Amino acid sequence: MNLDLIRAIDKWMGIPACFFVSLAYRILGRLKHWQPHEPPQDTTLRKVLFIELSEMGSTSLAYPAMKYLLRQNPGAEIYFLIFEQNRFSAEILDVIPTGHVLTIDIRSPIRFLASTLKAVVAMRRAQLDTVFDLELFSRFSSLLSGLSGARVRVGYGKYHEEGLYRGSFMTHRVFYNSHQHMAKNFLSLVKSIGREGEYPLLKEAILEQDLVRPCYRSGEADLEGIKARLSAVNPAVSDAEYLILLSPNAGDLLPVRAWPVEYYADLTQRIIKRFHAVVIVIGLKGASREAAKILAKVGPERCVDFTDQTTFKDLLDLLNLADVLVTADGGPAHFAALTSIKNIVLFGPETPVLYAPLGQNTTCLFAGLACSPCLSAYNHRKTSCTDPKCMKAITVDEVLGAISASLSYSRG
Protein backbone atom coordinates (compact mmCIF):
# COMPACT_ATOMS: atom_id res chain seq x y z
CA MET A 1 0.00 0.00 0.00
CA ASN A 2 1.57 3.26 -1.20
CA LEU A 3 0.71 5.92 1.37
CA ASP A 4 1.61 8.83 -0.91
CA LEU A 5 -0.65 7.43 -3.64
CA ILE A 6 -3.49 7.12 -1.14
CA ARG A 7 -2.95 10.72 -0.05
CA ALA A 8 -3.00 11.89 -3.69
CA ILE A 9 -6.20 9.97 -4.48
CA ASP A 10 -7.84 11.23 -1.30
CA LYS A 11 -7.01 14.79 -2.33
CA TRP A 12 -7.60 14.94 -6.07
CA MET A 13 -10.55 12.58 -6.19
CA GLY A 14 -11.84 13.14 -2.65
CA ILE A 15 -12.33 16.90 -2.90
CA PRO A 16 -14.67 16.87 -5.93
CA ALA A 17 -16.45 13.76 -4.64
CA CYS A 18 -17.15 15.44 -1.27
CA PHE A 19 -18.35 18.55 -3.11
CA PHE A 20 -20.84 16.64 -5.26
CA VAL A 21 -22.14 14.55 -2.37
CA SER A 22 -22.62 17.79 -0.39
CA LEU A 23 -24.46 19.30 -3.35
CA ALA A 24 -26.68 16.22 -3.63
CA TYR A 25 -27.59 16.48 0.04
CA ARG A 26 -28.50 20.15 -0.36
CA ILE A 27 -30.72 19.47 -3.36
CA LEU A 28 -32.44 16.56 -1.65
CA GLY A 29 -32.81 18.68 1.48
CA ARG A 30 -34.66 21.37 -0.43
CA LEU A 31 -36.90 18.84 -2.12
CA LYS A 32 -37.72 17.11 1.18
CA HIS A 33 -37.78 20.33 3.24
CA TRP A 34 -34.98 19.38 5.63
CA GLN A 35 -31.44 20.62 5.95
CA PRO A 36 -28.66 18.02 5.55
CA HIS A 37 -26.56 19.62 8.28
CA GLU A 38 -29.40 19.66 10.84
CA PRO A 39 -29.72 16.57 13.07
CA PRO A 40 -33.15 14.96 13.56
CA GLN A 41 -35.03 15.53 16.82
CA ASP A 42 -35.02 11.84 17.78
CA THR A 43 -31.58 11.11 19.22
CA THR A 44 -32.19 7.49 20.22
CA LEU A 45 -29.44 5.33 18.73
CA ARG A 46 -30.54 1.95 17.41
CA LYS A 47 -28.20 0.89 14.60
CA VAL A 48 -24.82 2.59 14.73
CA LEU A 49 -21.73 2.34 12.54
CA PHE A 50 -18.20 3.30 13.57
CA ILE A 51 -15.69 3.89 10.75
CA GLU A 52 -11.99 3.44 11.57
CA LEU A 53 -10.26 2.06 8.51
CA SER A 54 -6.51 2.18 8.72
CA GLU A 55 -5.37 2.06 12.35
CA MET A 56 -5.57 -1.31 14.10
CA GLY A 57 -4.61 0.17 17.43
CA SER A 58 -7.32 2.82 17.28
CA THR A 59 -10.05 0.19 17.59
CA SER A 60 -9.10 -0.29 21.24
CA LEU A 61 -9.04 3.48 21.74
CA ALA A 62 -12.60 3.61 20.35
CA TYR A 63 -13.77 1.02 22.88
CA PRO A 64 -14.66 3.58 25.60
CA ALA A 65 -16.83 5.47 23.11
CA MET A 66 -18.68 2.30 22.13
CA LYS A 67 -19.20 1.25 25.77
CA TYR A 68 -20.51 4.71 26.62
CA LEU A 69 -22.93 4.57 23.69
CA LEU A 70 -24.29 1.21 24.86
CA ARG A 71 -24.73 2.46 28.43
CA GLN A 72 -26.74 5.41 27.15
CA ASN A 73 -28.64 3.37 24.54
CA PRO A 74 -29.27 -0.17 25.83
CA GLY A 75 -30.15 -2.48 22.99
CA ALA A 76 -28.34 -0.46 20.32
CA GLU A 77 -26.58 -2.53 17.64
CA ILE A 78 -23.02 -1.56 16.75
CA TYR A 79 -21.41 -2.07 13.35
CA PHE A 80 -17.76 -1.40 12.52
CA LEU A 81 -16.14 -0.64 9.13
CA ILE A 82 -12.41 -1.33 8.82
CA PHE A 83 -9.82 -2.47 6.29
CA GLU A 84 -9.91 -6.24 5.79
CA GLN A 85 -6.39 -6.91 7.13
CA ASN A 86 -7.32 -5.17 10.40
CA ARG A 87 -10.69 -6.82 10.99
CA PHE A 88 -9.68 -9.02 13.93
CA SER A 89 -8.81 -5.93 15.98
CA ALA A 90 -12.53 -5.06 15.84
CA GLU A 91 -13.84 -8.61 16.14
CA ILE A 92 -12.12 -9.23 19.48
CA LEU A 93 -14.03 -6.39 21.15
CA ASP A 94 -17.02 -7.55 23.18
CA VAL A 95 -19.33 -4.79 21.92
CA ILE A 96 -19.61 -5.71 18.23
CA PRO A 97 -21.98 -8.60 17.36
CA THR A 98 -20.77 -11.41 15.12
CA GLY A 99 -21.22 -10.47 11.49
CA HIS A 100 -21.35 -6.72 12.17
CA VAL A 101 -17.74 -6.06 11.11
CA LEU A 102 -17.76 -4.67 7.56
CA THR A 103 -14.50 -4.61 5.65
CA ILE A 104 -12.76 -3.04 2.64
CA ASP A 105 -10.00 -4.97 0.88
CA ILE A 106 -7.03 -2.85 -0.22
CA ARG A 107 -4.84 -5.58 -1.69
CA SER A 108 -5.49 -4.33 -5.24
CA PRO A 109 -7.41 -1.50 -6.93
CA ILE A 110 -10.07 -3.95 -8.23
CA ARG A 111 -10.56 -5.50 -4.79
CA PHE A 112 -10.69 -2.03 -3.26
CA LEU A 113 -13.43 -0.79 -5.59
CA ALA A 114 -15.47 -3.99 -5.38
CA SER A 115 -15.28 -4.26 -1.59
CA THR A 116 -16.07 -0.55 -1.16
CA LEU A 117 -19.24 -0.97 -3.22
CA LYS A 118 -20.10 -4.07 -1.21
CA ALA A 119 -19.58 -2.17 2.05
CA VAL A 120 -21.82 0.70 0.92
CA VAL A 121 -24.57 -1.78 -0.02
CA ALA A 122 -24.21 -3.52 3.36
CA MET A 123 -24.41 -0.19 5.20
CA ARG A 124 -27.59 0.80 3.44
CA ARG A 125 -29.18 -2.62 3.91
CA ALA A 126 -28.47 -2.39 7.63
CA GLN A 127 -30.70 0.72 7.77
CA LEU A 128 -28.29 2.61 10.01
CA ASP A 129 -29.56 5.63 11.90
CA THR A 130 -26.13 6.96 12.97
CA VAL A 131 -22.56 6.81 11.70
CA PHE A 132 -19.44 7.96 13.58
CA ASP A 133 -16.41 8.70 11.40
CA LEU A 134 -13.37 8.20 13.64
CA GLU A 135 -10.85 8.99 10.92
CA LEU A 136 -8.97 12.28 11.23
CA PHE A 137 -9.98 14.34 8.22
CA SER A 138 -9.98 11.49 5.71
CA ARG A 139 -12.18 12.38 2.76
CA PHE A 140 -12.74 8.71 1.90
CA SER A 141 -14.27 7.91 5.29
CA SER A 142 -16.30 11.10 5.08
CA LEU A 143 -17.73 9.96 1.73
CA LEU A 144 -18.57 6.57 3.23
CA SER A 145 -20.47 8.38 5.98
CA GLY A 146 -22.37 10.39 3.38
CA LEU A 147 -23.24 7.27 1.39
CA SER A 148 -24.19 5.17 4.42
CA GLY A 149 -27.84 6.16 4.41
CA ALA A 150 -27.67 7.20 8.08
CA ARG A 151 -29.65 10.30 9.00
CA VAL A 152 -27.15 11.24 11.74
CA ARG A 153 -23.56 11.62 10.55
CA VAL A 154 -20.88 12.55 13.07
CA GLY A 155 -17.28 13.43 12.28
CA TYR A 156 -14.50 15.92 12.89
CA GLY A 157 -14.95 19.44 11.53
CA LYS A 158 -12.05 21.75 10.87
CA TYR A 159 -13.87 24.95 11.93
CA HIS A 160 -11.09 27.57 11.59
CA GLU A 161 -8.24 25.06 11.77
CA GLU A 162 -6.04 24.19 8.81
CA GLY A 163 -7.85 20.94 8.35
CA LEU A 164 -9.01 19.20 5.18
CA TYR A 165 -12.16 19.90 3.21
CA ARG A 166 -14.54 16.95 3.72
CA GLY A 167 -17.84 18.29 2.44
CA SER A 168 -20.74 19.80 4.35
CA PHE A 169 -23.03 16.84 4.91
CA MET A 170 -22.15 15.97 8.51
CA THR A 171 -24.99 16.64 10.95
CA HIS A 172 -22.56 16.86 13.89
CA ARG A 173 -19.16 18.45 13.30
CA VAL A 174 -17.04 17.88 16.39
CA PHE A 175 -13.89 19.88 17.08
CA TYR A 176 -10.81 17.67 16.93
CA ASN A 177 -8.62 18.51 19.92
CA SER A 178 -4.96 17.78 19.11
CA HIS A 179 -4.03 18.30 22.78
CA GLN A 180 -6.37 15.62 24.12
CA HIS A 181 -6.05 11.84 24.06
CA MET A 182 -7.65 10.13 21.08
CA ALA A 183 -9.92 8.04 23.30
CA LYS A 184 -11.39 11.31 24.58
CA ASN A 185 -11.67 12.67 21.04
CA PHE A 186 -13.63 9.55 20.07
CA LEU A 187 -15.87 9.94 23.12
CA SER A 188 -16.55 13.53 22.08
CA LEU A 189 -18.12 12.25 18.88
CA VAL A 190 -20.58 10.05 20.76
CA LYS A 191 -21.35 12.67 23.40
CA SER A 192 -22.20 15.24 20.72
CA ILE A 193 -25.47 13.45 20.01
CA GLY A 194 -28.38 15.49 21.31
CA ARG A 195 -26.31 18.61 21.99
CA GLU A 196 -27.71 21.87 20.67
CA GLY A 197 -26.47 25.44 20.49
CA GLU A 198 -22.81 24.61 21.01
CA TYR A 199 -20.18 25.99 18.65
CA PRO A 200 -17.91 24.24 18.29
CA LEU A 201 -18.94 20.82 19.57
CA LEU A 202 -18.25 19.50 22.23
CA LYS A 203 -18.31 21.78 25.27
CA GLU A 204 -17.98 19.13 27.96
CA ALA A 205 -15.13 17.65 29.97
CA ILE A 206 -14.40 14.00 29.20
CA LEU A 207 -13.85 12.17 32.48
CA GLU A 208 -11.05 9.68 33.02
CA GLN A 209 -13.56 7.24 34.51
CA ASP A 210 -15.18 6.93 31.09
CA LEU A 211 -11.93 5.61 29.55
CA VAL A 212 -12.69 1.95 30.16
CA ARG A 213 -10.45 -0.46 28.29
CA PRO A 214 -11.22 -3.80 26.65
CA CYS A 215 -9.76 -6.93 28.19
CA TYR A 216 -8.72 -10.13 26.46
CA ARG A 217 -8.29 -13.22 28.67
CA SER A 218 -6.56 -16.29 27.30
CA GLY A 219 -7.56 -19.79 28.28
CA GLU A 220 -5.03 -22.02 30.04
CA ALA A 221 -4.93 -24.36 27.06
CA ASP A 222 -4.15 -21.43 24.75
CA LEU A 223 -1.31 -20.26 26.99
CA GLU A 224 0.13 -23.76 27.26
CA GLY A 225 -0.15 -24.18 23.50
CA ILE A 226 1.75 -21.01 22.65
CA LYS A 227 4.43 -21.82 25.25
CA ALA A 228 4.84 -25.30 23.79
CA ARG A 229 5.36 -23.82 20.33
CA LEU A 230 8.00 -21.45 21.68
CA SER A 231 9.74 -24.25 23.59
CA ALA A 232 9.87 -26.33 20.42
CA VAL A 233 11.84 -23.51 18.79
CA ASN A 234 14.05 -22.91 21.83
CA PRO A 235 13.89 -25.22 24.89
CA ALA A 236 15.25 -22.41 27.08
CA VAL A 237 11.72 -20.95 27.08
CA SER A 238 10.52 -23.72 29.41
CA ASP A 239 12.99 -22.82 32.18
CA ALA A 240 13.12 -19.04 31.75
CA GLU A 241 12.03 -16.88 34.67
CA TYR A 242 10.86 -14.16 32.30
CA LEU A 243 9.71 -13.93 28.71
CA ILE A 244 10.38 -10.53 27.14
CA LEU A 245 8.90 -9.59 23.78
CA LEU A 246 10.45 -7.17 21.31
CA SER A 247 8.50 -5.74 18.36
CA PRO A 248 11.24 -3.94 16.40
CA ASN A 249 9.41 -3.32 13.12
CA ALA A 250 7.24 -0.20 12.86
CA GLY A 251 5.77 -1.20 9.50
CA ASP A 252 6.40 -0.01 5.98
CA LEU A 253 3.88 2.83 6.07
CA LEU A 254 5.51 4.86 8.86
CA PRO A 255 9.02 3.41 9.36
CA VAL A 256 10.07 6.72 10.96
CA ARG A 257 8.44 5.46 14.18
CA ALA A 258 10.96 2.62 14.58
CA TRP A 259 13.58 2.46 17.33
CA PRO A 260 16.98 1.56 15.75
CA VAL A 261 17.46 -2.19 15.39
CA GLU A 262 20.99 -1.95 16.79
CA TYR A 263 19.46 -0.54 19.98
CA TYR A 264 17.19 -3.59 20.17
CA ALA A 265 20.21 -5.86 19.71
CA ASP A 266 22.13 -4.05 22.47
CA LEU A 267 19.05 -4.20 24.71
CA THR A 268 18.71 -7.94 24.10
CA GLN A 269 22.32 -8.56 25.11
CA ARG A 270 21.84 -6.62 28.34
CA ILE A 271 18.54 -8.34 29.14
CA ILE A 272 20.14 -11.76 28.76
CA LYS A 273 23.09 -10.68 30.92
CA ARG A 274 20.95 -9.24 33.74
CA PHE A 275 17.91 -11.54 33.85
CA HIS A 276 17.17 -15.24 33.57
CA ALA A 277 15.04 -14.45 30.56
CA VAL A 278 14.38 -15.42 26.96
CA VAL A 279 13.86 -12.63 24.46
CA ILE A 280 11.26 -13.27 21.76
CA VAL A 281 11.20 -11.12 18.62
CA ILE A 282 7.69 -10.76 17.19
CA GLY A 283 6.09 -9.04 14.22
CA LEU A 284 4.75 -9.60 10.74
CA LYS A 285 6.79 -11.00 7.86
CA GLY A 286 8.73 -7.76 7.36
CA ALA A 287 10.04 -7.93 10.92
CA SER A 288 12.18 -10.95 10.05
CA ARG A 289 14.86 -8.53 8.80
CA GLU A 290 15.20 -6.97 12.24
CA ALA A 291 14.99 -10.36 13.96
CA ALA A 292 17.87 -11.68 11.84
CA LYS A 293 20.06 -8.70 12.78
CA ILE A 294 19.30 -9.12 16.48
CA LEU A 295 20.04 -12.84 16.49
CA ALA A 296 23.21 -12.31 14.44
CA LYS A 297 24.54 -10.20 17.31
CA VAL A 298 23.24 -12.08 20.37
CA GLY A 299 22.98 -15.67 19.10
CA PRO A 300 20.03 -18.09 19.37
CA GLU A 301 20.74 -19.47 22.85
CA ARG A 302 18.23 -17.25 24.65
CA CYS A 303 16.65 -15.37 21.81
CA VAL A 304 13.81 -16.58 19.57
CA ASP A 305 12.77 -15.32 16.14
CA PHE A 306 9.00 -15.71 16.29
CA THR A 307 8.19 -13.26 13.50
CA ASP A 308 5.43 -14.21 11.06
CA GLN A 309 4.50 -17.15 13.33
CA THR A 310 1.33 -15.88 14.96
CA THR A 311 -2.25 -15.23 14.07
CA PHE A 312 -3.91 -12.26 15.74
CA LYS A 313 -5.28 -14.56 18.44
CA ASP A 314 -1.86 -16.17 18.92
CA LEU A 315 -0.37 -12.72 19.44
CA LEU A 316 -2.87 -11.89 22.17
CA ASP A 317 -2.21 -15.21 23.89
CA LEU A 318 1.54 -14.57 23.66
CA LEU A 319 1.04 -11.11 25.18
CA ASN A 320 -0.83 -12.70 28.08
CA LEU A 321 1.89 -15.31 28.50
CA ALA A 322 4.92 -13.00 28.46
CA ASP A 323 6.06 -10.52 31.11
CA VAL A 324 7.15 -7.40 29.17
CA LEU A 325 6.73 -6.00 25.67
CA VAL A 326 9.04 -3.35 24.19
CA THR A 327 7.66 -1.72 21.05
CA ALA A 328 7.43 1.53 19.18
CA ASP A 329 4.06 3.23 18.95
CA GLY A 330 1.72 1.14 16.81
CA GLY A 331 -0.71 -1.75 16.77
CA PRO A 332 1.16 -4.15 19.13
CA ALA A 333 1.30 -1.45 21.82
CA HIS A 334 -2.49 -1.11 21.80
CA PHE A 335 -3.12 -4.85 21.60
CA ALA A 336 -0.89 -5.28 24.65
CA ALA A 337 -3.20 -2.95 26.57
CA LEU A 338 -5.91 -5.62 26.25
CA THR A 339 -3.74 -8.12 28.13
CA SER A 340 -1.83 -8.46 31.39
CA ILE A 341 1.65 -7.78 29.97
CA LYS A 342 3.79 -4.83 31.07
CA ASN A 343 3.86 -2.56 28.05
CA ILE A 344 6.85 -0.27 27.29
CA VAL A 345 6.05 1.99 24.34
CA LEU A 346 8.57 4.26 22.57
CA PHE A 347 7.26 7.50 21.08
CA GLY A 348 8.95 10.04 18.82
CA PRO A 349 7.17 11.15 15.62
CA GLU A 350 3.88 10.82 17.53
CA THR A 351 3.03 11.69 21.10
CA PRO A 352 1.72 9.69 24.07
CA VAL A 353 -0.48 12.67 24.91
CA LEU A 354 -2.67 11.53 22.01
CA TYR A 355 -1.84 7.87 21.51
CA ALA A 356 -0.72 6.30 24.78
CA PRO A 357 -2.34 2.86 25.12
CA LEU A 358 -5.06 2.73 27.75
CA GLY A 359 -4.44 0.95 31.06
CA GLN A 360 -2.08 1.09 34.00
CA ASN A 361 0.38 -1.47 32.64
CA THR A 362 1.82 0.95 30.09
CA THR A 363 5.05 2.94 30.39
CA CYS A 364 5.64 5.51 27.64
CA LEU A 365 9.11 6.84 26.83
CA PHE A 366 9.29 10.11 24.89
CA ALA A 367 12.38 12.28 24.45
CA GLY A 368 10.41 15.47 23.77
CA LEU A 369 12.62 16.98 21.07
CA ALA A 370 11.60 20.41 19.81
CA CYS A 371 10.50 18.97 16.44
CA SER A 372 8.58 16.10 17.98
CA PRO A 373 5.85 15.02 17.33
CA CYS A 374 5.93 15.71 13.61
CA LEU A 375 3.06 13.45 12.49
CA SER A 376 -0.41 14.90 12.88
CA ALA A 377 -3.89 15.03 11.43
CA TYR A 378 -3.04 18.40 9.91
CA ASN A 379 -0.18 17.13 7.74
CA HIS A 380 -1.97 13.92 6.75
CA ARG A 381 0.63 12.09 8.87
CA LYS A 382 3.38 12.90 6.39
CA THR A 383 6.72 13.99 7.78
CA SER A 384 9.75 15.41 6.00
CA CYS A 385 12.06 13.81 8.59
CA THR A 386 14.68 11.40 7.26
CA ASP A 387 16.66 11.11 10.50
CA PRO A 388 14.38 10.32 13.46
CA LYS A 389 16.67 11.50 16.24
CA CYS A 390 13.62 11.57 18.50
CA MET A 391 13.72 7.76 18.54
CA LYS A 392 17.51 7.58 18.79
CA ALA A 393 17.34 9.90 21.82
CA ILE A 394 15.60 7.15 23.79
CA THR A 395 18.56 5.26 25.23
CA VAL A 396 19.01 1.57 25.87
CA ASP A 397 19.63 2.47 29.53
CA GLU A 398 16.18 4.08 29.76
CA VAL A 399 14.43 1.10 28.24
CA LEU A 400 16.36 -1.38 30.36
CA GLY A 401 15.44 0.66 33.43
CA ALA A 402 11.76 0.52 32.47
CA ILE A 403 12.03 -3.27 32.01
CA SER A 404 13.68 -3.67 35.42
CA ALA A 405 10.99 -1.56 37.07
CA SER A 406 8.24 -3.58 35.36
CA LEU A 407 9.71 -6.91 36.42
CA SER A 408 10.28 -5.70 39.99
CA TYR A 409 6.67 -4.50 40.14
CA SER A 410 5.29 -7.79 38.83
CA ARG A 411 7.45 -9.76 41.28
CA GLY A 412 6.32 -7.57 44.17
Stockholm file with secondary structure:
# STOCKHOLM 1.0

chainA/1-412         MNLDLIRAIDKWMGIPACFFVSLAYRILGRLKHWQPHEPPQDTTLRKVLFIELSEMGSTSLAYPAMKYLLRQNPGAEIYFLIFEQNRFSAEILDVIPTGHVLTIDIRSPIRFLASTLKAVVAMRRAQLDTVFDLELFSRFSSLLSGLSGARVRVGYGKYHEEGLYRGSFMTHRVFYNSHQHMAKNFLSLVKSIGREGEYPLLKEAILEQDLVRPCYRSGEADLEGIKARLSAVNPAVSDAEYLILLSPNAGDLLPVRAWPVEYYADLTQRIIKRFHAVVIVIGLKGASREAAKILAKVGPERCVDFTDQTTFKDLLDLLNLADVLVTADGGPAHFAALTSIKNIVLFGPETPVLYAPLGQNTTCLFAGLACSPCLSAYNHRKTSCTDPKCMKAITVDEVLGAISASLSYSRG
#=GR chainA/1-412 SS CCHHHHHHHHHHTHHHHHHHHHHHHHHHHHHHTCCTTSCCSCCCCSEEEEECCSCSTHHHHHHHHHHHHHHHSTTCEEEEEEEGGGHHHHHTSTTSCTTCEEEECCSSHHHHHHHHHHHHHHHHHTTCSEEEECSSSCHHHHHHHHHSCCSEEEEEECTTSSCCCCCSCCSEEEECCTTSCHHHHHHHHHHTTTCCSCSSBCCSCCCGGGCCCCCCCCCHHHHHHHHHHHHHHCTHHHHCSEEEEEECCCCSSCGGGCCCHHHHHHHHHHHHHHSSEEEEECCSGGGHHHHHHHHHHHCSTTEEECTTCCCHHHHHHHHHHSSEEEEESSHHHHHHTTSSSEEEEEESSSCHHHHCCSSTTEEEEECCCTTCCCCCGGGTTCCCCSSCHHHHTSCHHHHHHHHHHHHHHHHC
#=GC SS_cons         CCHHHHHHHHHHTHHHHHHHHHHHHHHHHHHHTCCTTSCCSCCCCSEEEEECCSCSTHHHHHHHHHHHHHHHSTTCEEEEEEEGGGHHHHHTSTTSCTTCEEEECCSSHHHHHHHHHHHHHHHHHTTCSEEEECSSSCHHHHHHHHHSCCSEEEEEECTTSSCCCCCSCCSEEEECCTTSCHHHHHHHHHHTTTCCSCSSBCCSCCCGGGCCCCCCCCCHHHHHHHHHHHHHHCTHHHHCSEEEEEECCCCSSCGGGCCCHHHHHHHHHHHHHHSSEEEEECCSGGGHHHHHHHHHHHCSTTEEECTTCCCHHHHHHHHHHSSEEEEESSHHHHHHTTSSSEEEEEESSSCHHHHCCSSTTEEEEECCCTTCCCCCGGGTTCCCCSSCHHHHTSCHHHHHHHHHHHHHHHHC
//
